[in-house]
Amino acid sequence: MLKFYFSIFFSFSSVVSAADYPANHCEIFVDKVAAWSGTSGYAGLTFKIKTLNSRLDGAIKSVGYYSIVRSNPQIAAFCKAHPPSNGNSNDCNYVDKWIVRPAQAFFGQDYFSIDFVLYHQYDFVHVFEGAFVVETVKGTRYWLNPAKGGTFFLDDNLRSNLLKLGSGGYHRHAKDLNTATAFDYVNPLRCR
């Protein structure tokens, strides 16, 4: 039954096993989020992710965002015009592939940060579709999805909504919004 539940909520049911659970008890949640801008037309989002380690079945192995950037005509044209060369990589290597984008420890062993570059003048516009996940050393994964199921979309629409709510600023100095009170899309249980 659990496997069926996840195949409905995720379009990537192949990664789901008996060790996968929805984060229904704030095992993982987005505590703060910020929209930011930078030089060369950079624009993105930063998420600060909190884990309640006492609710996990073991020590944390990794925290991240399991996601895909789906191709569209603009991305296909960009990647055709800018193929990776001479051993150099670009984001075209990750289009249409599910990958875990790792979060970095931010404060202690229960607080993490992850940045998403949505666009800049040298790349295509990104829409990250996916779910936040924490995996324990026992192999158990706790998945954070939107309240209505499905996957999160981290894109310029989300960034625009955050800017309207008062977030924004230059990359590392962007104003964080508390998701429990100001933006529950990425914190559907309003965890604190």
C-alpha positions as a printed Julia matrix, in Angstrom:
192×3 Matrix{Float64}:
  0.0    0.0     0.0
  2.84   2.38    0.84
  4.41   1.74   -2.55
  1.1    2.53   -4.25
  0.76   5.74   -2.19
  4.11   7.01   -3.38
  3.61   6.07   -7.0
  0.56   8.34   -6.99
  2.42  11.21   -5.35
  5.68  10.83   -7.22
  6.22  10.46  -10.89
  9.4    8.58  -10.0
  8.04   5.52   -8.18
 11.1    3.47   -9.16
 13.08   5.03   -6.27
 10.44   4.12   -3.7
 10.94   1.08   -1.52
  9.65  -0.22    1.8
 12.03   2.25    3.49
 10.28   5.36    2.13
  7.85   7.41    4.22
  6.06  10.72    3.84
  7.33  13.33    6.33
  3.99  13.54    8.13
  5.53  14.37   11.53
  7.98  17.13   10.62
 10.9   14.75   10.21
 12.12  17.15    7.51
 10.75  20.58    6.67
 11.71  23.82    4.98
 12.25  26.3     7.81
 13.18  29.37    5.76
 13.33  30.32    2.11
 14.79  33.32    0.29
 14.67  34.69   -3.24
 17.88  36.31   -4.43
 19.66  37.99   -7.32
 23.3   38.3    -8.27
 25.65  39.61  -10.93
 25.37  38.48  -14.58
 21.62  38.15  -14.3
 21.72  35.39  -11.69
 18.45  34.71   -9.89
 17.61  31.9    -7.55
 16.26  30.49   -4.32
 17.85  29.35   -1.08
 16.12  26.85    1.19
 17.07  26.26    4.81
 15.99  22.76    5.75
 15.46  21.54    9.31
 15.35  17.93   10.43
 13.94  16.7    13.72
 16.49  13.97   14.28
 14.68  12.41   17.24
 11.87  11.48   14.8
 14.21   9.7    12.39
 15.14   6.02   12.68
 18.87   6.75   12.71
 21.62   9.25   12.07
 21.38  11.35    8.92
 23.23  10.09    5.86
 22.11  12.87    3.49
 19.6   15.66    2.93
 18.67  17.02   -0.46
 16.16  17.7    -3.19
 15.36  14.79   -5.53
 14.39  16.46   -8.76
 14.34  16.74  -12.5
 14.66  19.65  -14.92
 12.44  18.69  -17.82
 13.38  19.64  -21.35
 11.34  22.06  -23.45
 12.04  23.64  -26.87
 14.1   26.51  -25.38
 16.25  24.13  -23.3
 16.72  21.77  -26.26
 17.85  24.69  -28.44
 20.23  25.97  -25.76
 21.76  22.52  -25.2
 22.16  21.96  -28.93
 23.96  25.3   -29.26
 26.07  24.79  -26.08
 27.08  21.12  -25.81
 29.54  20.2   -23.06
 33.05  20.17  -24.51
 36.65  19.52  -23.54
 35.56  17.74  -20.38
 33.61  20.78  -19.22
 30.07  20.23  -18.04
 26.99  22.4   -18.1
 23.46  21.94  -16.84
 22.49  20.22  -20.11
 24.01  17.04  -18.62
 21.18  16.97  -16.06
 18.15  17.71  -18.22
 15.49  14.97  -18.08
 17.39  13.05  -15.38
 16.22  12.52  -11.81
 19.07  13.39   -9.44
 19.53  14.31   -5.81
 20.78  17.84   -5.37
 22.54  17.65   -1.99
 21.99  20.15    0.8
 24.96  21.29    2.88
 25.09  21.27    6.67
 24.4   24.81    7.83
 24.14  24.72   11.64
 24.93  21.54   13.51
 23.54  18.2    12.4
 19.92  19.22   11.93
 20.01  22.32    9.72
 20.9   22.39    6.03
 21.02  24.85    3.15
 20.55  24.36   -0.58
 20.71  26.93   -3.41
 18.95  26.73   -6.75
 20.05  28.92   -9.65
 16.91  29.5   -11.71
 18.56  31.49  -14.48
 21.43  33.73  -15.51
 22.58  35.27  -18.75
 24.72  32.26  -19.71
 22.21  29.44  -19.18
 18.6   28.39  -19.72
 15.7   28.98  -17.32
 15.39  26.13  -14.83
 12.24  24.66  -13.32
 13.16  22.13  -10.65
 10.38  19.58  -10.07
 10.83  17.29   -7.08
 10.67  16.62   -3.36
 12.89  17.29   -0.36
 14.3   14.16    1.25
 16.32  13.09    4.27
 17.96   9.66    4.24
 19.23   7.93    7.37
 22.2    5.58    7.67
 19.64   2.74    7.87
 18.49   3.57    4.34
 15.15   5.02    5.36
 14.03   8.07    3.4
 11.51  10.65    4.61
  9.95  12.67    1.77
  8.55  16.2     1.98
  5.93  16.98   -0.68
  3.24  19.67   -1.07
  0.12  19.36    1.08
 -2.01  18.29   -1.88
  0.51  15.69   -3.01
  2.61  15.63   -6.13
  5.89  17.48   -6.38
  7.2   20.95   -5.66
  8.02  23.27   -8.54
 10.94  25.57   -7.79
 10.77  28.2   -10.5
 10.51  31.89  -11.25
  6.82  31.91  -10.22
  7.81  30.74   -6.75
 10.6   33.34   -6.68
  8.15  36.09   -7.72
  5.75  35.09   -4.93
  8.57  35.24   -2.4
  9.62  38.69   -3.63
  6.02  39.93   -3.2
  6.11  38.67    0.4
  9.24  40.69    1.19
 12.07  38.26    0.49
 14.88  39.31   -1.78
 18.34  40.74   -1.84
 21.81  39.98   -3.09
 22.6   36.25   -3.04
 23.94  35.4     0.45
 22.29  38.43    2.02
 18.74  37.78    0.84
 15.99  38.16    3.41
 14.7   34.79    4.65
 10.99  34.18    5.08
  9.76  31.94    7.89
  7.79  29.25    6.08
  5.59  28.3     9.05
  4.02  31.76    9.16
  4.66  33.43    5.79
  4.93  30.75    3.11
  3.47  27.33    3.86
  3.68  25.99    0.28
  7.09  24.49    1.14
  6.14  23.8     4.79
  2.65  22.29    4.49
  2.51  21.11    8.14
  3.75  24.51    9.41
  6.54  22.78   11.31
  8.78  24.75   13.67
